[in-house]
Amino acid sequence: MKLAPLVLAATLATPAAAFDVSSMSDAEREAFRAEVRSYLLEHPEVLSEAIDVLQSRQAEAAASQDLALVKANESDLFADGHSFVGGNPEGSLTVVEFIDYRCGYCRKAHAEVAELISSDGDIRYIVKEFPILGEQSMIASRFAIAALQTHGEEVYQKINAGFYESFRGDVTEATLESFADELGFDPAPVLERMNAPEVTKVIEENHLLAQRMQISGTPTFVMGGQMLRGYAPLATMQAIVAEERG
């Protein structure tokens, strides 16, 4: 009779203390190791099954932790009073996106996020400016936030979409002025406000929130009570929305 399958089953099904390898003699331990190795070589699918179980448990633990993080930070996520709110402001489900305008995956996700919101019609969409990819990311976010504070949501929406769809090259005062001209608004009050304490406060609070949420990359989404860390195609986002609605 093969010893390894019985030992492996006993080890997985009972507490570690129930099977004490340290009580074996050196010869018994060596024989046990050889038997286990032989069994795994004959049945490598056992390793794949074990890895699948481990990954499933890790995913469940991560989802549970994310749910707790969302719950603990609901006010700052969904009602901070300074972030752009788009889509349907009265929507039954809120989607929050942490963005960096210099992030390639944010750019890739932009059209699909827009499609998700417009095709659904019942999503409240919040943008968290989260510049993490260097000085030009910071300048771009300051410009967008300052525009929201000086010109309002309509101009902010144009800037947000424009940074992904049409803006190219370095982010400088000159390129931002040209960008504003293309979008049809006066850049002067925006450029003047970019380094104001009110703009700095928004960025600082978003970074502190991201730290509490254990967010280190963009895009990161909060969709209802779930978190989506990184880019995902439209179908995946739609599935999460449907799941959140039950």
DAZIDA-V54804 format. One record per pair of residues at least 24 apart in sequence whose ideal C-beta (glycine too) atoms are under 10 Angstrom apart, sorted by the first residue. I is the first residue (numbers start at 1). J is the second residue. D is the distance in whole Angstrom. If there is no record, write none. Layout:
I_J_D ; I_J_D
This chain:
2_35_7 ; 2_38_9 ; 2_39_7 ; 2_42_9 ; 3_31_8 ; 3_32_7 ; 3_34_10 ; 3_35_5 ; 3_36_8 ; 3_38_10 ; 3_39_9 ; 4_32_8 ; 4_33_10 ; 4_34_9 ; 4_35_4 ; 4_36_5 ; 4_37_8 ; 4_38_7 ; 4_39_4 ; 4_40_8 ; 4_42_9 ; 4_43_9 ; 4_46_10 ; 5_35_9 ; 5_36_9 ; 5_39_6 ; 5_42_10 ; 5_43_8 ; 5_46_9 ; 6_35_10 ; 6_39_10 ; 7_32_7 ; 7_35_8 ; 7_36_7 ; 7_39_9 ; 8_35_10 ; 8_36_7 ; 8_39_7 ; 8_40_9 ; 8_43_10 ; 8_46_8 ; 8_50_10 ; 11_36_10 ; 12_50_8 ; 12_53_9 ; 62_214_10 ; 62_227_9 ; 62_229_9 ; 63_225_10 ; 63_226_7 ; 63_227_8 ; 65_214_8 ; 65_227_9 ; 66_213_8 ; 66_214_8 ; 66_222_9 ; 66_225_8 ; 66_226_7 ; 66_227_4 ; 66_228_9 ; 66_229_8 ; 67_224_10 ; 67_225_5 ; 67_226_7 ; 67_227_8 ; 68_225_10 ; 69_212_7 ; 69_213_5 ; 69_214_7 ; 69_215_9 ; 69_222_9 ; 69_225_10 ; 69_227_7 ; 70_96_9 ; 70_213_8 ; 70_222_6 ; 70_223_10 ; 70_224_8 ; 70_225_5 ; 70_226_8 ; 70_227_7 ; 71_225_7 ; 72_212_8 ; 72_213_9 ; 73_209_6 ; 73_210_10 ; 73_212_6 ; 73_213_6 ; 73_222_9 ; 74_222_10 ; 74_225_9 ; 76_128_9 ; 76_205_7 ; 76_206_9 ; 76_208_9 ; 76_209_5 ; 76_212_8 ; 76_213_9 ; 77_126_8 ; 77_128_8 ; 77_209_7 ; 77_212_10 ; 77_213_8 ; 77_222_6 ; 78_124_8 ; 78_126_7 ; 78_222_8 ; 79_126_9 ; 80_126_8 ; 80_128_8 ; 80_202_9 ; 80_205_7 ; 80_206_8 ; 80_209_8 ; 82_128_10 ; 82_129_10 ; 82_145_8 ; 82_148_8 ; 82_149_8 ; 82_198_8 ; 82_199_10 ; 82_201_8 ; 82_202_5 ; 82_205_8 ; 82_206_9 ; 83_126_5 ; 83_127_6 ; 83_128_6 ; 83_129_8 ; 83_145_9 ; 83_148_9 ; 83_202_8 ; 83_205_9 ; 83_206_8 ; 83_209_10 ; 84_125_8 ; 84_126_7 ; 84_127_5 ; 84_128_9 ; 84_129_8 ; 84_144_8 ; 84_145_9 ; 84_148_6 ; 84_152_10 ; 84_153_6 ; 84_156_5 ; 84_157_8 ; 84_159_10 ; 84_160_7 ; 85_124_7 ; 85_125_7 ; 85_126_6 ; 85_127_8 ; 85_153_8 ; 86_114_10 ; 86_117_7 ; 86_123_9 ; 86_124_8 ; 86_125_5 ; 86_126_8 ; 86_127_7 ; 86_153_7 ; 86_156_9 ; 86_157_6 ; 86_160_9 ; 87_113_10 ; 87_114_10 ; 87_116_9 ; 87_117_4 ; 87_118_8 ; 87_120_8 ; 87_121_8 ; 87_122_8 ; 87_123_5 ; 87_124_5 ; 87_125_4 ; 87_126_9 ; 88_117_8 ; 88_118_10 ; 88_120_8 ; 88_121_6 ; 88_122_6 ; 88_123_6 ; 88_124_6 ; 88_125_8 ; 89_124_6 ; 89_125_9 ; 89_126_10 ; 89_153_10 ; 90_122_9 ; 90_124_7 ; 91_117_9 ; 91_120_8 ; 91_121_8 ; 91_122_5 ; 91_123_5 ; 91_124_4 ; 91_125_8 ; 92_120_10 ; 92_122_5 ; 92_123_8 ; 92_124_8 ; 92_224_9 ; 92_244_10 ; 92_245_7 ; 93_120_8 ; 93_122_7 ; 93_123_6 ; 93_124_7 ; 93_125_10 ; 93_223_7 ; 93_224_5 ; 93_225_10 ; 93_240_10 ; 93_241_6 ; 93_242_10 ; 93_244_6 ; 93_245_6 ; 94_123_7 ; 94_124_4 ; 94_125_8 ; 94_126_6 ; 94_222_8 ; 94_223_8 ; 94_224_7 ; 94_225_10 ; 94_244_10 ; 95_120_9 ; 95_123_5 ; 95_124_7 ; 95_125_5 ; 95_126_7 ; 95_127_10 ; 95_221_6 ; 95_222_7 ; 95_223_5 ; 95_224_8 ; 95_228_9 ; 95_237_8 ; 95_240_9 ; 95_241_8 ; 95_244_9 ; 96_124_9 ; 96_125_8 ; 96_126_5 ; 96_127_8 ; 96_128_6 ; 96_209_10 ; 96_213_10 ; 96_220_9 ; 96_221_7 ; 96_222_4 ; 96_223_8 ; 96_224_10 ; 96_227_9 ; 97_125_7 ; 97_126_7 ; 97_127_6 ; 97_128_7 ; 97_130_9 ; 97_218_8 ; 97_219_6 ; 97_220_7 ; 97_221_5 ; 97_222_8 ; 97_223_9 ; 97_228_9 ; 98_126_10 ; 98_127_8 ; 98_128_5 ; 98_129_8 ; 98_130_4 ; 98_132_9 ; 98_206_7 ; 98_207_10 ; 98_209_9 ; 98_210_6 ; 98_213_8 ; 98_215_6 ; 98_216_10 ; 98_217_9 ; 98_218_6 ; 98_219_6 ; 98_220_4 ; 98_221_8 ; 98_222_8 ; 98_229_10 ; 99_127_6 ; 99_128_7 ; 99_129_7 ; 99_130_6 ; 99_131_9 ; 99_132_10 ; 99_137_10 ; 99_140_10 ; 99_141_8 ; 99_144_9 ; 99_160_8 ; 99_163_9 ; 99_164_9 ; 99_206_10 ; 99_218_6 ; 99_219_6 ; 99_220_9 ; 99_221_10 ; 100_129_8 ; 100_130_6 ; 100_131_5 ; 100_132_5 ; 100_133_5 ; 100_134_9 ; 100_136_10 ; 100_137_5 ; 100_138_9 ; 100_140_8 ; 100_141_8 ; 100_163_10 ; 100_217_9 ; 100_218_4 ; 100_219_8 ; 101_129_9 ; 101_131_8 ; 101_133_9 ; 101_136_8 ; 101_137_6 ; 101_138_10 ; 101_139_9 ; 101_140_4 ; 101_141_7 ; 101_143_9 ; 101_144_7 ; 101_159_9 ; 101_160_8 ; 101_162_10 ; 101_163_4 ; 101_164_7 ; 101_167_8 ; 101_171_8 ; 101_218_9 ; 102_131_8 ; 102_132_9 ; 102_133_5 ; 102_134_7 ; 102_135_10 ; 102_136_6 ; 102_137_4 ; 102_138_10 ; 102_139_10 ; 102_140_7 ; 102_141_10 ; 102_163_9 ; 102_171_8 ; 102_218_9 ; 103_130_9 ; 103_131_9 ; 103_132_8 ; 103_133_6 ; 103_137_8 ; 103_164_10 ; 103_217_8 ; 103_218_5 ; 103_219_7 ; 103_231_9 ; 104_133_10 ; 104_218_10 ; 104_231_9 ; 105_217_8 ; 105_218_7 ; 105_219_6 ; 105_230_7 ; 105_231_4 ; 105_232_10 ; 106_130_10 ; 106_133_10 ; 106_163_9 ; 106_164_7 ; 106_217_10 ; 106_218_5 ; 106_219_5 ; 106_220_10 ; 106_231_8 ; 107_163_8 ; 107_164_5 ; 107_165_9 ; 107_219_9 ; 107_231_10 ; 108_164_9 ; 108_219_9 ; 108_231_6 ; 108_233_10 ; 109_164_9 ; 109_218_9 ; 109_219_5 ; 109_221_9 ; 109_228_10 ; 109_230_9 ; 109_231_5 ; 109_232_8 ; 109_233_9 ; 109_234_9 ; 109_237_9 ; 110_160_9 ; 110_161_7 ; 110_163_9 ; 110_164_4 ; 110_165_7 ; 110_219_9 ; 111_161_9 ; 111_164_8 ; 111_165_8 ; 111_234_9 ; 112_231_9 ; 112_232_8 ; 112_233_6 ; 112_234_4 ; 112_235_9 ; 112_236_9 ; 112_237_7 ; 112_238_10 ; 113_164_10 ; 113_219_8 ; 113_221_8 ; 113_234_8 ; 113_237_7 ; 114_160_10 ; 114_161_8 ; 114_164_9 ; 114_165_10 ; 114_234_10 ; 115_234_6 ; 115_237_9 ; 115_238_9 ; 116_221_10 ; 116_223_9 ; 116_234_6 ; 116_235_10 ; 116_237_5 ; 116_238_6 ; 116_240_10 ; 116_241_7 ; 117_237_10 ; 119_234_9 ; 119_238_8 ; 120_237_10 ; 120_238_8 ; 120_241_7 ; 120_242_10 ; 122_241_9 ; 122_245_9 ; 123_223_9 ; 123_224_10 ; 123_237_10 ; 123_241_7 ; 126_222_9 ; 127_156_8 ; 127_157_9 ; 127_160_7 ; 127_206_10 ; 128_202_9 ; 128_203_10 ; 128_205_9 ; 128_206_5 ; 128_207_10 ; 128_209_7 ; 128_210_8 ; 128_213_10 ; 128_215_9 ; 128_218_9 ; 128_219_10 ; 128_220_9 ; 128_222_9 ; 129_160_9 ; 129_199_9 ; 129_202_7 ; 129_203_6 ; 129_206_6 ; 129_207_10 ; 130_203_8 ; 130_206_5 ; 130_207_7 ; 130_209_9 ; 130_210_6 ; 130_215_7 ; 130_216_10 ; 130_217_9 ; 130_218_6 ; 130_219_9 ; 130_220_8 ; 131_203_7 ; 131_206_9 ; 131_207_9 ; 131_218_9 ; 132_207_8 ; 132_210_8 ; 132_215_9 ; 132_216_8 ; 132_217_8 ; 132_218_7 ; 133_217_10 ; 133_218_8 ; 134_171_10 ; 135_171_8 ; 136_169_10 ; 136_170_6 ; 136_171_4 ; 136_172_8 ; 136_175_10 ; 137_171_8 ; 137_218_9 ; 138_171_9 ; 138_194_10 ; 138_203_7 ; 139_170_9 ; 139_171_5 ; 139_172_8 ; 139_173_9 ; 139_175_10 ; 139_176_8 ; 139_194_7 ; 139_195_10 ; 140_167_8 ; 140_171_5 ; 140_176_8 ; 140_179_10 ; 141_171_10 ; 141_194_10 ; 141_199_9 ; 141_202_9 ; 141_203_6 ; 141_206_9 ; 142_171_10 ; 142_176_10 ; 142_190_9 ; 142_191_10 ; 142_193_9 ; 142_194_4 ; 142_195_7 ; 142_196_9 ; 142_199_5 ; 142_200_8 ; 142_202_9 ; 142_203_7 ; 143_171_8 ; 143_173_9 ; 143_176_5 ; 143_179_8 ; 143_180_9 ; 143_187_8 ; 143_190_6 ; 143_191_8 ; 143_193_9 ; 143_194_6 ; 143_199_9 ; 144_190_9 ; 144_194_10 ; 144_199_10 ; 144_202_10 ; 145_190_9 ; 145_193_9 ; 145_194_8 ; 145_196_9 ; 145_198_8 ; 145_199_5 ; 145_200_9 ; 145_201_10 ; 145_202_5 ; 145_203_7 ; 145_206_9 ; 146_187_10 ; 146_189_8 ; 146_190_5 ; 146_191_8 ; 146_192_8 ; 146_193_4 ; 146_194_5 ; 146_195_9 ; 146_196_7 ; 146_198_9 ; 146_199_5 ; 146_202_10 ; 147_176_10 ; 147_180_8 ; 147_183_9 ; 147_185_7 ; 147_187_9 ; 147_189_9 ; 147_190_5 ; 147_191_10 ; 147_193_9 ; 147_194_9 ; 148_190_9 ; 148_199_9 ; 148_202_9 ; 149_189_9 ; 149_190_9 ; 149_193_6 ; 149_196_8 ; 149_198_6 ; 149_199_7 ; 149_202_8 ; 150_185_9 ; 150_186_9 ; 150_187_10 ; 150_188_9 ; 150_189_5 ; 150_190_6 ; 150_191_10 ; 150_192_8 ; 150_193_6 ; 150_194_10 ; 150_196_10 ; 150_199_10 ; 151_180_10 ; 151_183_10 ; 151_185_6 ; 151_186_8 ; 151_187_10 ; 151_189_8 ; 151_190_7 ; 152_185_10 ; 154_185_9 ; 155_180_9 ; 155_183_7 ; 155_184_9 ; 155_185_5 ; 155_186_10 ; 155_190_8 ; 157_183_10 ; 158_182_9 ; 158_183_5 ; 158_184_8 ; 158_185_8 ; 159_183_7 ; 159_185_9 ; 159_190_9
